[in-house]
Amino acid sequence: MSPPIATYNEFDGGFTATKELKGAPETKKLTLNANGNATHTKLLDEFGGKWDAFKFAPIRESQVSRAMTRRYFADLDRYAESDVVIVGAGSCGLSTAYTLAKARPDLKIAIIEASVSPGGGCWLGGQLFSAMVLRKPAEEFLNDIGVPYEDEGNYVVVKHAALFMSTLMSKVLAMPNVKLFNATCVEDLVTRPSADGGVRVVGVVTNWTLVTLHHDNHSCMDPNTINAPLVISTTGHDGPFGAFCAKRLVSMNAIEKLGGMRALDMNRAEDAIVKGTREVSPGLIMGGMELSELDGANRMGPTFG
């Protein structure tokens, strides 16, 4: 006989089931008006001064597990065949996802990020300072996503880099045709022979980041894959996970060698990255600071554009 927990049906009495919530009214939220004062809501009216009577709706632990796993594995299934895979969820990768998803809502876009927390180094400015400096005309992107800034002539300043990143991330994650798989590494590229005798990139090989970091500690942990006719690599400059696709192009003999990022020169660096963004190998577009490792462009330092 199966243990009682194994035969529990989440849709049979006692607990609110996930499927019953589909037509439920939107949960009332606490809102703030322009001057920051809380606007009265039904929740506050009912519980103000008597929070000892407050109680969350009941839930069973298996419902939590099923709610998470069903959705995650449904996403894995849906995005196993994607239209575009973006490798890296820093400022370049997320900006790319936002612009592309907005222009082409018909595309399925998967973003793969090695870190638990997406955003790359864009949560702060230079040397862990708060303010973020962007050279014009990059303020047009700020206008698009609704981030306020101070205009200083040739450049603008956002009061905290996290304001930019959190705003951008919230917009990207709200898009119905985009899925972010964070805490997930791209361990390799999927390729096919091309007509010219070379190879074409047709997807990525993925694994949990914790597995990727500890391959030396276990005998075998095979990866997963995502197919896509286009991969966009924005993994940043060289580092533990940085410039991954650029380095892989060398090791798979698709290119002879890397140019190597040059020393800092803000005036040369950003122009070189913008103008150099391109399909560097069939099926693989490269952008952001990873491109500086490929082409030998200058480091741009604490300026974002």
Backbone as CSV, one residue per row, in Angstrom:
resi,resn,N_x,N_y,N_z,CA_x,CA_y,CA_z,C_x,C_y,C_z
1,MET,0.847,-1.198,0.000,0.000,0.000,0.000,0.877,1.241,0.000
2,SER,0.517,2.189,-0.822,1.311,3.406,-0.901,1.135,4.240,0.352
3,PRO,2.186,4.975,0.729,2.050,5.888,1.870,0.973,6.929,1.577
4,PRO,0.308,7.452,2.598,-0.787,8.416,2.379,-0.388,9.602,1.515
5,ILE,0.833,10.119,1.714,1.240,11.315,0.976,1.316,11.050,-0.514
6,ALA,1.649,9.803,-0.890,1.795,9.488,-2.304,0.471,9.428,-3.028
7,THR,-0.607,9.230,-2.290,-1.924,9.136,-2.924,-2.733,10.415,-2.769
8,TYR,-2.130,11.446,-2.197,-2.860,12.706,-1.982,-3.135,13.394,-3.315
9,ASN,-4.368,13.783,-3.535,-4.757,14.507,-4.736,-4.937,15.975,-4.366
10,GLU,-4.105,16.831,-4.939,-4.147,18.244,-4.557,-5.460,18.914,-4.950
11,PHE,-6.234,18.290,-5.828,-7.477,18.905,-6.275,-8.707,18.399,-5.503
12,ASP,-8.475,17.571,-4.472,-9.591,17.029,-3.702,-9.689,17.687,-2.335
13,GLY,-10.546,18.664,-2.229,-10.945,19.239,-0.939,-9.852,19.728,-0.019
14,GLY,-10.163,20.753,0.745,-9.313,21.189,1.838,-8.287,22.227,1.464
15,PHE,-7.711,22.138,0.261,-6.666,23.063,-0.132,-6.997,23.662,-1.493
16,THR,-6.714,24.947,-1.632,-6.959,25.607,-2.904,-6.003,25.050,-3.948
17,ALA,-6.525,24.561,-5.042,-5.692,23.948,-6.077,-5.243,24.978,-7.096
18,THR,-4.107,24.698,-7.712,-3.564,25.613,-8.709,-4.560,25.869,-9.823
19,LYS,-5.222,24.820,-10.318,-6.118,25.004,-11.448,-7.333,25.854,-11.094
20,GLU,-7.686,25.921,-9.804,-8.836,26.715,-9.390,-8.532,28.205,-9.372
21,LEU,-7.257,28.545,-9.445,-6.860,29.947,-9.344,-6.857,30.656,-10.691
22,LYS,-7.016,29.902,-11.776,-6.884,30.511,-13.092,-7.888,31.625,-13.334
23,GLY,-9.108,31.455,-12.821,-10.113,32.487,-13.028,-10.351,33.349,-11.815
24,ALA,-9.472,33.219,-10.827,-9.666,33.957,-9.580,-9.398,35.441,-9.787
25,PRO,-10.046,36.306,-9.002,-9.788,37.747,-9.130,-8.373,38.061,-8.694
26,GLU,-7.844,39.152,-9.217,-6.479,39.546,-8.879,-6.370,39.869,-7.390
27,THR,-5.267,39.405,-6.783,-5.044,39.675,-5.373,-4.895,41.171,-5.152
28,LYS,-5.538,41.694,-4.136,-5.443,43.125,-3.853,-4.043,43.465,-3.389
29,LYS,-3.528,44.574,-3.885,-2.154,44.965,-3.588,-2.128,46.296,-2.853
30,LEU,-1.084,46.476,-2.056,-0.857,47.757,-1.412,-0.254,48.698,-2.436
31,THR,-0.861,49.851,-2.644,-0.362,50.792,-3.635,0.146,52.050,-2.951
32,LEU,1.024,52.754,-3.637,1.578,54.001,-3.120,1.227,55.126,-4.069
33,ASN,0.853,56.273,-3.514,0.594,57.408,-4.375,1.884,58.188,-4.605
34,ALA,1.797,59.279,-5.351,2.993,59.981,-5.798,3.871,60.474,-4.655
35,ASN,3.286,60.854,-3.523,4.107,61.379,-2.440,4.565,60.290,-1.474
36,GLY,4.325,59.038,-1.846,4.857,57.932,-1.057,3.973,57.474,0.078
37,ASN,2.838,58.111,0.307,1.941,57.693,1.381,1.081,56.525,0.931
38,ALA,0.867,55.597,1.826,0.078,54.412,1.481,-1.373,54.805,1.207
39,THR,-1.914,54.278,0.129,-3.323,54.463,-0.183,-4.113,53.376,0.526
40,HIS,-5.240,53.738,1.148,-6.036,52.764,1.887,-6.544,51.675,0.945
41,THR,-6.461,50.443,1.375,-6.975,49.312,0.624,-7.919,48.536,1.525
42,LYS,-8.647,47.621,0.911,-9.566,46.802,1.683,-8.815,46.002,2.731
43,LEU,-7.621,45.506,2.369,-6.831,44.710,3.302,-6.497,45.511,4.560
44,LEU,-6.043,46.745,4.388,-5.696,47.575,5.537,-6.942,47.945,6.338
45,ASP,-8.034,48.207,5.633,-9.268,48.556,6.334,-9.747,47.415,7.226
46,GLU,-9.563,46.185,6.735,-10.058,45.028,7.470,-9.144,44.643,8.635
47,PHE,-7.825,44.805,8.442,-6.895,44.296,9.440,-6.162,45.387,10.226
48,GLY,-6.337,46.642,9.843,-5.657,47.703,10.565,-5.970,47.657,12.051
49,GLY,-4.931,47.569,12.862,-5.106,47.558,14.304,-5.439,46.210,14.890
50,LYS,-5.626,45.193,14.067,-5.932,43.853,14.593,-5.199,42.772,13.786
51,TRP,-3.894,42.994,13.596,-3.095,42.063,12.795,-2.924,40.708,13.478
52,ASP,-3.247,40.625,14.752,-3.166,39.328,15.409,-4.173,38.337,14.826
53,ALA,-5.176,38.858,14.115,-6.177,37.992,13.494,-5.829,37.644,12.046
54,PHE,-4.726,38.219,11.561,-4.343,37.982,10.161,-3.880,36.541,9.970
55,LYS,-4.245,35.954,8.824,-3.843,34.583,8.526,-3.776,34.397,7.016
56,PHE,-2.653,33.816,6.536,-2.538,33.499,5.115,-3.456,32.329,4.764
57,ALA,-3.833,32.254,3.489,-4.630,31.129,3.010,-3.831,29.843,3.170
58,PRO,-4.477,28.732,3.446,-3.762,27.469,3.660,-3.126,26.957,2.382
59,ILE,-2.066,26.183,2.531,-1.395,25.571,1.384,-0.738,24.281,1.847
60,ARG,-0.624,23.334,0.948,0.053,22.081,1.242,1.430,22.119,0.580
61,GLU,2.425,21.526,1.220,3.794,21.586,0.715,3.911,21.036,-0.708
62,SER,3.156,19.992,-1.018,3.219,19.404,-2.354,2.702,20.362,-3.421
63,GLN,1.783,21.248,-3.023,1.292,22.243,-3.979,2.396,23.211,-4.379
64,VAL,3.211,23.596,-3.403,4.336,24.491,-3.687,5.299,23.815,-4.655
65,SER,5.631,22.555,-4.351,6.552,21.817,-5.206,6.013,21.670,-6.622
66,ARG,4.731,21.293,-6.734,4.148,21.097,-8.057,4.033,22.404,-8.827
67,ALA,3.684,23.471,-8.138,3.545,24.766,-8.816,4.858,25.203,-9.443
68,MET,5.977,24.952,-8.745,7.291,25.333,-9.275,7.746,24.392,-10.385
69,THR,7.685,23.085,-10.103,8.250,22.130,-11.053,7.451,22.053,-12.353
70,ARG,6.121,22.119,-12.256,5.312,22.072,-13.472,5.674,23.204,-14.419
71,ARG,5.769,24.398,-13.865,6.049,25.559,-14.708,7.472,25.521,-15.253
72,TYR,8.412,25.116,-14.414,9.808,25.107,-14.878,10.011,24.083,-15.985
73,PHE,9.483,22.882,-15.786,9.681,21.853,-16.800,8.832,22.109,-18.040
74,ALA,7.730,22.812,-17.888,6.978,23.247,-19.062,7.804,24.244,-19.873
75,ASP,8.529,25.123,-19.172,9.411,26.072,-19.862,10.568,25.349,-20.549
76,LEU,11.156,24.358,-19.879,12.220,23.578,-20.505,11.723,22.924,-21.786
77,ASP,10.516,22.392,-21.730,9.939,21.742,-22.899,9.688,22.754,-24.016
78,ARG,9.118,23.898,-23.654,8.782,24.898,-24.666,10.032,25.477,-25.323
79,TYR,11.059,25.762,-24.528,12.237,26.450,-25.053,13.350,25.497,-25.488
80,ALA,13.087,24.188,-25.469,14.070,23.241,-26.019,14.321,23.528,-27.490
81,GLU,13.296,24.028,-28.166,13.433,24.561,-29.523,13.111,26.044,-29.454
82,SER,14.145,26.865,-29.450,13.971,28.312,-29.370,14.314,28.950,-30.711
83,ASP,13.871,30.168,-30.890,14.264,30.928,-32.073,15.611,31.606,-31.865
84,VAL,15.830,32.076,-30.642,17.087,32.746,-30.293,17.491,32.332,-28.886
85,VAL,18.769,32.033,-28.711,19.328,31.833,-27.377,20.327,32.944,-27.112
86,ILE,20.163,33.638,-25.996,21.106,34.668,-25.578,21.910,34.115,-24.417
87,VAL,23.225,34.115,-24.555,24.104,33.583,-23.521,24.633,34.755,-22.700
88,GLY,24.227,34.830,-21.437,24.661,35.920,-20.568,23.567,36.946,-20.359
89,ALA,23.237,37.206,-19.094,22.168,38.154,-18.756,22.726,39.366,-18.043
90,GLY,23.798,39.933,-18.589,24.298,41.211,-18.114,23.581,42.337,-18.842
91,SER,24.161,43.525,-18.813,23.500,44.674,-19.442,23.334,44.476,-20.947
92,CYS,24.321,43.882,-21.596,24.222,43.672,-23.045,23.188,42.601,-23.375
93,GLY,23.240,41.478,-22.677,22.310,40.396,-22.959,20.864,40.773,-22.702
94,LEU,20.603,41.450,-21.583,19.232,41.837,-21.261,18.730,42.953,-22.180
95,SER,19.609,43.876,-22.551,19.221,44.925,-23.498,18.887,44.319,-24.855
96,THR,19.679,43.321,-25.240,19.404,42.616,-26.492,18.060,41.910,-26.433
97,ALA,17.808,41.214,-25.322,16.545,40.493,-25.165,15.365,41.454,-25.214
98,TYR,15.474,42.594,-24.530,14.387,43.569,-24.497,14.089,44.107,-25.897
99,THR,15.128,44.531,-26.585,14.951,45.132,-27.910,14.401,44.122,-28.906
100,LEU,14.956,42.907,-28.874,14.523,41.883,-29.823,13.113,41.402,-29.535
101,ALA,12.808,41.153,-28.259,11.474,40.654,-27.904,10.402,41.699,-28.173
102,LYS,10.733,42.952,-27.992,9.777,44.027,-28.253,9.501,44.153,-29.754
103,ALA,10.566,44.014,-30.555,10.411,44.146,-32.000,9.792,42.913,-32.635
104,ARG,10.064,41.732,-32.043,9.589,40.477,-32.614,8.915,39.623,-31.539
105,PRO,7.692,39.954,-31.173,6.998,39.182,-30.140,6.667,37.759,-30.574
106,ASP,6.880,37.452,-31.849,6.610,36.102,-32.346,7.762,35.138,-32.074
107,LEU,8.908,35.653,-31.653,10.081,34.813,-31.428,10.119,34.267,-30.005
108,LYS,10.549,33.024,-29.867,10.822,32.447,-28.546,12.290,32.695,-28.222
109,ILE,12.528,33.434,-27.137,13.885,33.845,-26.774,14.243,33.268,-25.412
110,ALA,15.273,32.446,-25.377,15.775,31.882,-24.125,17.053,32.594,-23.732
111,ILE,17.136,33.003,-22.463,18.353,33.630,-21.930,18.977,32.659,-20.933
112,ILE,20.261,32.387,-21.096,20.975,31.472,-20.207,21.983,32.284,-19.400
113,GLU,21.872,32.225,-18.086,22.738,32.994,-17.191,23.339,32.071,-16.132
114,ALA,24.667,32.111,-16.005,25.361,31.217,-15.071,25.096,31.574,-13.615
115,SER,24.927,32.850,-13.323,24.754,33.278,-11.940,23.313,33.085,-11.473
116,VAL,23.160,32.939,-10.168,21.810,32.933,-9.588,21.160,34.291,-9.810
117,SER,21.946,35.357,-9.674,21.434,36.719,-9.826,21.869,37.298,-11.164
118,PRO,20.936,37.469,-12.116,21.272,38.076,-13.394,21.629,39.548,-13.221
119,GLY,22.204,40.128,-14.257,22.558,41.545,-14.218,24.026,41.806,-14.418
120,GLY,24.856,40.756,-14.296,26.286,40.932,-14.495,26.865,41.961,-13.543
121,GLY,27.741,42.811,-14.077,28.379,43.844,-13.265,27.622,45.152,-13.261
122,CYS,26.366,45.114,-13.710,25.622,46.357,-13.908,24.764,46.743,-12.706
123,TRP,24.980,46.125,-11.566,24.274,46.539,-10.356,24.950,47.735,-9.697
124,LEU,26.186,48.005,-10.096,26.943,49.140,-9.565,27.723,49.796,-10.689
125,GLY,28.185,51.016,-10.444,29.067,51.672,-11.390,30.491,51.178,-11.196
126,GLY,31.471,52.035,-11.464,32.863,51.637,-11.305,33.281,51.559,-9.842
127,GLN,34.175,50.655,-9.521,34.769,50.493,-8.182,33.718,50.410,-7.082
128,LEU,32.607,49.719,-7.392,31.504,49.520,-6.444,30.795,50.817,-6.061
129,PHE,30.918,51.866,-6.874,30.164,53.095,-6.650,28.732,52.891,-7.156
130,SER,27.837,53.757,-6.705,26.418,53.579,-7.029,26.025,54.134,-8.392
131,ALA,26.502,55.325,-8.703,26.046,56.020,-9.908,26.514,55.307,-11.172
132,MET,25.711,55.453,-12.213,25.989,54.811,-13.497,26.081,55.888,-14.566
133,VAL,27.153,55.879,-15.333,27.388,56.876,-16.367,27.183,56.251,-17.741
134,LEU,26.372,56.926,-18.572,26.149,56.477,-19.940,26.414,57.632,-20.888
135,ARG,27.164,57.357,-21.926,27.466,58.381,-22.927,26.341,58.475,-23.944
136,LYS,26.033,59.681,-24.344,25.003,59.878,-25.358,25.437,59.251,-26.680
137,PRO,24.512,58.664,-27.440,23.051,58.753,-27.351,22.393,57.598,-26.580
138,ALA,23.124,56.952,-25.657,22.563,55.808,-24.933,21.380,56.186,-24.057
139,GLU,21.189,57.489,-23.798,20.046,57.897,-22.971,18.711,57.608,-23.657
140,GLU,18.751,57.397,-24.973,17.517,57.041,-25.686,16.970,55.707,-25.194
141,PHE,17.867,54.796,-24.818,17.420,53.511,-24.277,16.813,53.708,-22.890
142,LEU,17.395,54.605,-22.104,16.824,54.919,-20.791,15.419,55.500,-20.946
143,ASN,15.250,56.358,-21.931,13.922,56.928,-22.191,12.928,55.836,-22.544
144,ASP,13.385,54.866,-23.298,12.511,53.781,-23.745,12.009,52.951,-22.571
145,ILE,12.895,52.612,-21.641,12.481,51.746,-20.536,12.013,52.539,-19.310
146,GLY,12.166,53.857,-19.345,11.619,54.692,-18.279,12.514,54.852,-17.067
147,VAL,13.824,55.005,-17.283,14.759,55.220,-16.176,15.159,56.695,-16.144
148,PRO,14.943,57.394,-15.029,15.323,58.814,-14.942,16.831,58.983,-14.833
149,TYR,17.312,60.154,-15.242,18.755,60.412,-15.214,19.016,61.910,-15.153
150,GLU,20.241,62.271,-14.829,20.704,63.657,-14.856,21.474,63.876,-16.148
151,ASP,21.143,64.928,-16.867,21.811,65.229,-18.134,23.035,66.097,-17.873
152,GLU,24.197,65.599,-18.250,25.451,66.323,-18.028,26.116,66.733,-19.336
153,GLY,25.314,66.922,-20.376,25.884,67.348,-21.660,26.151,66.164,-22.576
154,ASN,27.401,65.695,-22.616,27.762,64.566,-23.473,27.439,63.215,-22.853
155,TYR,27.061,63.236,-21.596,26.739,61.982,-20.916,25.605,62.224,-19.921
156,VAL,25.023,61.117,-19.460,23.964,61.196,-18.456,24.353,60.303,-17.282
157,VAL,23.736,60.575,-16.127,24.047,59.821,-14.920,22.756,59.299,-14.295
158,VAL,22.691,57.995,-14.117,21.600,57.366,-13.376,22.036,57.285,-11.921
159,LYS,21.158,57.672,-10.984,21.575,57.820,-9.588,22.071,56.523,-8.971
160,HIS,21.564,55.391,-9.447,22.058,54.097,-8.968,21.947,53.099,-10.107
161,ALA,23.041,52.400,-10.380,23.034,51.426,-11.472,21.951,50.369,-11.281
162,ALA,21.659,50.040,-10.028,20.627,49.034,-9.760,19.258,49.495,-10.228
163,LEU,19.019,50.796,-10.288,17.750,51.312,-10.805,17.610,50.958,-12.273
164,PHE,18.697,51.123,-13.021,18.681,50.732,-14.438,18.470,49.235,-14.587
165,MET,19.292,48.445,-13.876,19.239,46.997,-14.068,17.915,46.403,-13.616
166,SER,17.402,46.843,-12.473,16.137,46.287,-11.985,14.979,46.648,-12.904
167,THR,15.015,47.861,-13.462,13.966,48.276,-14.393,14.022,47.446,-15.668
168,LEU,15.218,47.325,-16.233,15.391,46.543,-17.455,14.992,45.089,-17.236
169,MET,15.435,44.523,-16.127,15.141,43.121,-15.862,13.636,42.882,-15.696
170,SER,12.964,43.793,-14.997,11.526,43.618,-14.784,10.774,43.644,-16.107
171,LYS,11.222,44.474,-17.040,10.555,44.554,-18.340,10.818,43.310,-19.181
172,VAL,12.059,42.824,-19.150,12.394,41.623,-19.920,11.629,40.411,-19.391
173,LEU,11.616,40.232,-18.068,10.984,39.058,-17.487,9.463,39.071,-17.645
174,ALA,8.887,40.246,-17.850,7.435,40.337,-18.041,7.013,39.996,-19.460
175,MET,7.968,39.900,-20.378,7.632,39.624,-21.777,7.248,38.155,-21.947
176,PRO,6.116,37.876,-22.577,5.631,36.497,-22.660,6.468,35.588,-23.552
177,ASN,7.305,36.164,-24.397,8.095,35.343,-25.318,9.547,35.206,-24.881
178,VAL,9.846,35.531,-23.620,11.209,35.442,-23.101,11.222,34.571,-21.851
179,LYS,12.208,33.684,-21.759,12.411,32.888,-20.549,13.871,32.993,-20.126
180,LEU,14.075,33.367,-18.875,15.417,33.415,-18.294,15.672,32.138,-17.509
181,PHE,16.710,31.409,-17.885,17.167,30.247,-17.126,18.447,30.658,-16.401
182,ASN,18.315,31.108,-15.161,19.500,31.493,-14.408,20.016,30.308,-13.604
183,ALA,21.189,30.467,-13.003,21.891,29.362,-12.343,22.132,28.212,-13.322
184,THR,22.266,28.569,-14.588,22.451,27.599,-15.668,23.622,28.034,-16.542
185,CYS,24.526,27.107,-16.809,25.716,27.406,-17.614,25.565,26.901,-19.040
186,VAL,26.163,27.630,-19.959,26.391,27.092,-21.294,27.767,26.440,-21.273
187,GLU,27.786,25.115,-21.425,29.040,24.368,-21.379,29.647,24.138,-22.753
188,ASP,28.842,24.270,-23.791,29.346,24.037,-25.137,28.340,24.558,-26.144
189,LEU,28.733,24.522,-27.405,27.862,24.899,-28.502,27.426,23.653,-29.264
190,VAL,26.218,23.680,-29.802,25.746,22.632,-30.694,26.031,23.094,-32.116
191,THR,26.651,22.238,-32.936,27.028,22.634,-34.297,26.581,21.597,-35.315
192,ARG,26.519,22.037,-36.563,26.259,21.171,-37.711,27.249,21.540,-38.815
193,PRO,27.608,20.571,-39.664,28.484,20.901,-40.802,27.811,21.910,-41.723
194,SER,28.584,22.858,-42.213,28.037,23.844,-43.146,28.531,23.545,-44.559
195,ALA,27.914,24.191,-45.551,28.210,23.897,-46.952,29.646,24.237,-47.319
196,ASP,30.248,25.190,-46.622,31.609,25.601,-46.967,32.681,24.749,-46.287
197,GLY,32.264,23.688,-45.618,33.226,22.812,-44.969,33.470,23.156,-43.509
198,GLY,32.928,24.263,-43.050,33.062,24.643,-41.649,31.895,24.102,-40.837
199,VAL,31.555,24.838,-39.786,30.422,24.435,-38.953,29.502,25.620,-38.730
200,ARG,28.259,25.303,-38.440,27.274,26.324,-38.092,26.766,26.056,-36.692
201,VAL,26.683,27.097,-35.864,26.149,26.974,-34.512,24.635,26.875,-34.597
202,VAL,24.070,25.832,-33.953,22.619,25.616,-34.022,22.014,25.423,-32.632
203,GLY,22.734,25.846,-31.596,22.192,25.713,-30.254,23.278,25.731,-29.204
204,VAL,22.885,25.441,-27.960,23.828,25.460,-26.844,23.659,24.209,-25.987
205,VAL,24.722,23.860,-25.296,24.739,22.755,-24.343,24.699,23.364,-22.948
206,THR,23.757,22.946,-22.120,23.564,23.585,-20.819,23.694,22.590,-19.669
207,ASN,23.949,23.140,-18.501,23.975,22.352,-17.277,23.747,23.286,-16.100
208,TRP,23.342,22.719,-14.940,23.255,23.541,-13.740,24.636,24.118,-13.441
209,THR,24.715,25.365,-13.033,26.002,25.983,-12.725,26.748,25.211,-11.642
210,LEU,26.035,24.723,-10.637,26.697,23.977,-9.566,27.338,22.702,-10.090
211,VAL,26.753,22.104,-11.102,27.361,20.926,-11.728,28.598,21.339,-12.520
212,THR,28.474,22.393,-13.311,29.594,22.869,-14.118,30.804,23.210,-13.249
213,LEU,30.550,23.801,-12.096,31.646,24.197,-11.206,32.324,23.008,-10.539
214,HIS,31.662,21.845,-10.548,32.191,20.698,-9.796,32.324,19.438,-10.639
215,HIS,32.647,19.608,-11.918,32.825,18.430,-12.766,33.973,17.535,-12.277
216,ASP,34.935,18.121,-11.595,36.058,17.326,-11.090,35.680,16.476,-9.881
217,ASN,34.515,16.739,-9.313,34.124,16.051,-8.084,33.173,14.879,-8.302
218,HIS,32.812,14.620,-9.555,31.949,13.476,-9.827,32.350,12.865,-11.159
219,SER,31.970,11.623,-11.361,32.442,10.887,-12.539,31.774,11.354,-13.820
220,CYS,30.478,11.643,-13.768,29.779,12.038,-14.993,28.462,12.715,-14.654
221,MET,28.227,13.824,-15.281,26.926,14.489,-15.158,26.629,15.124,-16.510
222,ASP,25.957,14.338,-17.356,25.714,14.796,-18.715,24.818,16.026,-18.737
223,PRO,24.957,16.859,-19.781,24.236,18.124,-19.868,22.893,17.978,-20.571
224,ASN,22.284,19.128,-20.813,21.048,19.241,-21.577,21.360,20.097,-22.805
225,THR,20.391,20.292,-23.683,20.628,21.100,-24.881,19.417,21.968,-25.196
226,ILE,19.673,23.050,-25.899,18.626,23.890,-26.489,19.023,24.148,-27.938
227,ASN,18.134,23.823,-28.857,18.376,24.120,-30.264,17.838,25.497,-30.608
228,ALA,18.571,26.207,-31.458,18.132,27.517,-31.939,18.920,27.852,-33.195
229,PRO,18.288,28.426,-34.191,19.009,28.802,-35.409,19.956,29.977,-35.203
230,LEU,19.792,30.688,-34.057,20.662,31.832,-33.787,21.014,31.882,-32.312
231,VAL,22.299,31.976,-32.029,22.802,32.153,-30.671,23.480,33.514,-30.596
232,ILE,23.141,34.287,-29.573,23.770,35.590,-29.355,24.573,35.503,-28.065
233,SER,25.885,35.674,-28.164,26.751,35.527,-27.001,27.149,36.890,-26.455
234,THR,26.831,37.116,-25.169,27.137,38.388,-24.503,27.677,38.074,-23.109
235,THR,28.736,37.266,-23.040,29.200,36.753,-21.751,30.261,37.634,-21.091
236,GLY,30.570,38.783,-21.676,31.501,39.705,-21.030,32.955,39.367,-21.309
237,HIS,33.839,40.122,-20.656,35.271,39.885,-20.881,35.730,38.626,-20.154
238,ASP,36.962,38.255,-20.367,37.482,36.979,-19.875,37.322,36.842,-18.361
239,GLY,36.942,35.650,-17.940,36.724,35.362,-16.523,36.279,33.925,-16.389
240,PRO,35.834,33.514,-15.184,35.420,32.119,-14.983,34.383,31.649,-15.999
241,PHE,33.416,32.509,-16.316,32.432,32.180,-17.342,32.471,33.179,-18.491
242,GLY,33.299,34.215,-18.370,33.345,35.283,-19.358,34.025,34.860,-20.647
243,ALA,33.603,35.493,-21.734,34.161,35.252,-23.077,34.120,33.774,-23.449
244,PHE,33.111,33.052,-22.942,33.079,31.602,-23.157,33.013,31.242,-24.635
245,CYS,32.060,31.832,-25.351,31.883,31.461,-26.753,33.080,31.883,-27.605
246,ALA,33.674,33.020,-27.265,34.873,33.456,-27.989,35.991,32.431,-27.824
247,LYS,36.193,31.975,-26.610,37.244,30.982,-26.354,36.909,29.638,-26.983
248,ARG,35.620,29.290,-27.011,35.230,28.015,-27.607,35.440,28.025,-29.114
249,LEU,35.269,29.164,-29.761,35.514,29.249,-31.203,36.955,28.895,-31.532
250,VAL,37.875,29.284,-30.645,39.280,28.941,-30.856,39.512,27.450,-30.650
251,SER,38.993,26.909,-29.537,39.257,25.507,-29.214,38.606,24.542,-30.199
252,MET,37.560,24.981,-30.891,36.922,24.127,-31.897,37.400,24.457,-33.305
253,ASN,38.464,25.274,-33.379,39.134,25.608,-34.647,38.249,26.368,-35.630
254,ALA,37.263,27.072,-35.106,36.446,27.910,-35.975,37.171,29.209,-36.315
255,ILE,37.995,29.693,-35.382,38.882,30.824,-35.632,40.268,30.458,-35.126
256,GLU,41.280,31.177,-35.587,42.651,30.812,-35.242,43.027,31.216,-33.825
257,LYS,42.741,32.452,-33.450,43.092,32.930,-32.111,42.273,34.156,-31.751
258,LEU,42.295,34.500,-30.466,41.593,35.690,-29.977,42.486,36.914,-30.111
259,GLY,41.829,38.054,-30.326,42.592,39.293,-30.407,43.104,39.750,-29.051
260,GLY,42.341,39.432,-27.975,42.749,39.834,-26.629,42.385,41.281,-26.340
261,MET,41.647,41.505,-25.254,41.196,42.847,-24.917,42.369,43.764,-24.619
262,ARG,42.359,44.943,-25.226,43.405,45.938,-25.018,43.120,46.764,-23.758
263,ALA,44.058,47.634,-23.426,43.924,48.474,-22.232,42.776,49.482,-22.394
264,LEU,42.410,50.107,-21.269,41.244,50.977,-21.226,41.403,52.223,-22.089
265,ASP,40.405,52.471,-22.926,40.284,53.693,-23.711,38.809,53.889,-24.010
266,MET,38.143,54.689,-23.178,36.688,54.827,-23.289,36.252,55.339,-24.653
267,ASN,36.993,56.291,-25.215,36.570,56.903,-26.463,36.646,55.936,-27.640
268,ARG,37.553,54.983,-27.576,37.668,54.003,-28.652,36.810,52.757,-28.396
269,ALA,36.694,52.387,-27.126,36.120,51.073,-26.799,34.657,50.930,-27.198
270,GLU,33.810,51.846,-26.743,32.374,51.682,-26.972,32.015,51.749,-28.444
271,ASP,32.653,52.648,-29.189,32.393,52.712,-30.623,32.772,51.399,-31.298
272,ALA,33.903,50.827,-30.873,34.374,49.580,-31.477,33.398,48.435,-31.215
273,ILE,32.828,48.399,-30.008,31.884,47.325,-29.672,30.603,47.465,-30.491
274,VAL,30.056,48.672,-30.551,28.810,48.893,-31.285,29.008,48.591,-32.775
275,LYS,30.065,49.086,-33.333,30.300,48.895,-34.766,30.721,47.469,-35.103
276,GLY,31.318,46.784,-34.127,31.824,45.442,-34.394,30.838,44.327,-34.113
277,THR,29.700,44.629,-33.495,28.700,43.593,-33.196,28.229,42.964,-34.499
278,ARG,28.348,41.633,-34.579,28.087,40.966,-35.854,27.995,39.453,-35.664
279,GLU,27.703,38.764,-36.743,27.751,37.308,-36.761,29.214,36.903,-36.951
280,VAL,29.840,36.454,-35.887,31.276,36.152,-35.928,31.564,34.760,-36.459
281,SER,30.570,33.914,-36.430,30.653,32.570,-36.984,29.237,32.199,-37.383
282,PRO,29.028,31.383,-38.413,27.660,31.078,-38.834,26.776,30.633,-37.668
283,GLY,25.689,31.373,-37.454,24.752,31.060,-36.377,25.088,31.667,-35.037
284,LEU,26.205,32.410,-34.943,26.632,32.978,-33.658,26.941,34.457,-33.794
285,ILE,26.117,35.288,-33.149,26.356,36.726,-33.065,27.024,37.012,-31.730
286,MET,27.962,37.942,-31.724,28.659,38.289,-30.490,28.578,39.792,-30.259
287,GLY,28.370,40.176,-28.991,28.290,41.588,-28.653,28.818,41.856,-27.263
288,GLY,28.847,43.130,-26.887,29.327,43.507,-25.559,30.818,43.293,-25.398
289,MET,31.254,43.204,-24.152,32.690,43.129,-23.872,33.318,41.811,-24.333
290,GLU,32.516,40.793,-24.553,33.089,39.555,-25.104,33.709,39.816,-26.469
291,LEU,33.097,40.733,-27.198,33.602,41.065,-28.523,34.998,41.682,-28.452
292,SER,35.290,42.406,-27.371,36.627,43.000,-27.232,37.690,41.919,-27.090
293,GLU,37.332,40.793,-26.461,38.271,39.679,-26.356,38.507,39.033,-27.716
294,LEU,37.467,38.994,-28.530,37.591,38.395,-29.859,38.381,39.291,-30.806
295,ASP,38.046,40.582,-30.823,38.605,41.491,-31.821,39.860,42.227,-31.362
296,GLY,40.135,42.224,-30.055,41.264,43.004,-29.569,40.912,44.471,-29.394
297,ALA,39.651,44.762,-29.072,39.226,46.138,-28.824,39.647,46.566,-27.421
298,ASN,39.568,47.869,-27.177,39.956,48.398,-25.868,38.896,48.108,-24.804
299,ARG,39.361,48.076,-23.583,38.472,47.982,-22.428,37.760,49.320,-22.268
300,MET,36.454,49.274,-21.911,35.708,50.536,-21.802,35.616,51.058,-20.373
301,GLY,35.826,50.191,-19.382,35.786,50.664,-18.007,34.377,51.000,-17.543
302,PRO,34.248,51.893,-16.549,32.951,52.150,-15.902,32.057,53.117,-16.665
303,THR,31.871,52.866,-17.943,30.905,53.631,-18.720,30.074,52.645,-19.513
304,PHE,28.778,52.903,-19.579,27.856,51.945,-20.178,27.167,52.601,-21.363
305,GLY,27.173,51.902,-22.486,26.538,52.471,-23.656,26.055,51.396,-24.601
